[in-house]
Amino acid sequence: MSELLKPAKVAGLDLKNRVVMSPMCMYEVAKEDGIATDFHFAHYGARALGGVSLIITESTAVLPDGRITKNDLGLWNEQQAEKLSQLVSYLHGLGAKVGVQLNHAGRKAEDAKVKWAPSAIAYNDTYGQPKEMTLAEIAEVKEAFVAAAKRAQAAGVDVIEIHGAHGYLLNQFLSPKTNQRNDEYGGTLAKRYRLVDEIVRAEFTGSLWLRISATDYAPEAENTMADWKQVAGWLQAAGLDCLDVSTGGLLDVKPNIPLYDGYQVQFASTLKAASDLSVAAVGLLDNPGLCEYLVQTKQVDLILQARALLRNPNWAMKAATALHDHDYQVYNASYERARL
């Protein structure tokens, strides 16, 4: 059996394979109330039927003004938590484990009445200048992350992922480009990391993940790989289970880099070698052979699929065929004929 598709224990989870649905923004909450809809049950249910071991739902805001858009999911009240509980139970019934990605968009919150950021530096002219957060507002955000995590735990999720990537609020705190504070939350790497540390060290049950952008494609003013290795060590000491490694999103620039299968894996594999954390890779990982190679050679522990699963909810079965894995078990016998 292939390493990619056989059962594995990773990040404290018993998984039926190493294929994970990456969180992706869907913008499908038409009522703007942050509550999951029939779309979410159909969308995530199809991927659960397709054999994904773990589904991490889309960016879920911890505060109303922390949404990327007003059509995002939220987890700042009990009505949202109740619907999440129903979704989690539904996906568990279809054989998938479930995670939720908690986020505050900071200066990239399109529809916020007041945009918050560590420093009053605009993402671009369209978003406008954000408000530099006070210490009380930082404490409010921290408490909102913790409260949302507790709601998610009560809803039965298996994974809580904190979004610290793609230019959103925690990424803004981590970066010297966007965090130019002179207090306990800015300046040195340790101070810029402080808010993330305080959130990660809150008492959570289940598997705790953090998504980071390991490069902003701005070498003149960004955290180096040595910095990220230091952060990985701190996260390990704080009890993190898995580091989800992505790139970009902090700056309003198009990276001048070649795009190829697995172009972000170099960052994930470097951080895996530098710590004992489980590490997940994402980014143009549609090729089953490449995914199998990455887990066989222990460069990464988990493969996160995003656009590949939008194109094909049954990607795991496609991978089984490509890898000649005759032991792969489809979720339901009704799908067995798809092997032919």
Salt bridges, closest charged atoms under 4 A:
GLU3 OE2 - LYS6 NZ 2.84
ASP14 OD1 - LYS9 NZ 3.58
GLU32 OE2 - LYS70 NZ 3.72
GLU58 OE2 - HIS40 NE2 3.34
GLU78 OE2 - ARG151 NE 2.94
GLU137 OE1 - LYS131 NZ 2.85
ASP158 OD2 - HIS92 NE2 2.76
GLU161 OE2 - ARG211 NE 3.99
ASP183 OD2 - ARG181 NH2 2.72
ASP197 OD1 - ARG201 NE 2.93
GLU198 OE1 - LYS142 NZ 3.46
GLU198 OE2 - ARG194 NE 2.81
ASP244 OD2 - ARG211 NE 2.78
ASP286 OD2 - ARG311 NH2 3.47
ASP286 OD1 - LYS318 NZ 3.33
ASP301 OD2 - LYS272 NZ 3.11
GLU336 OE2 - ARG339 NE 2.50
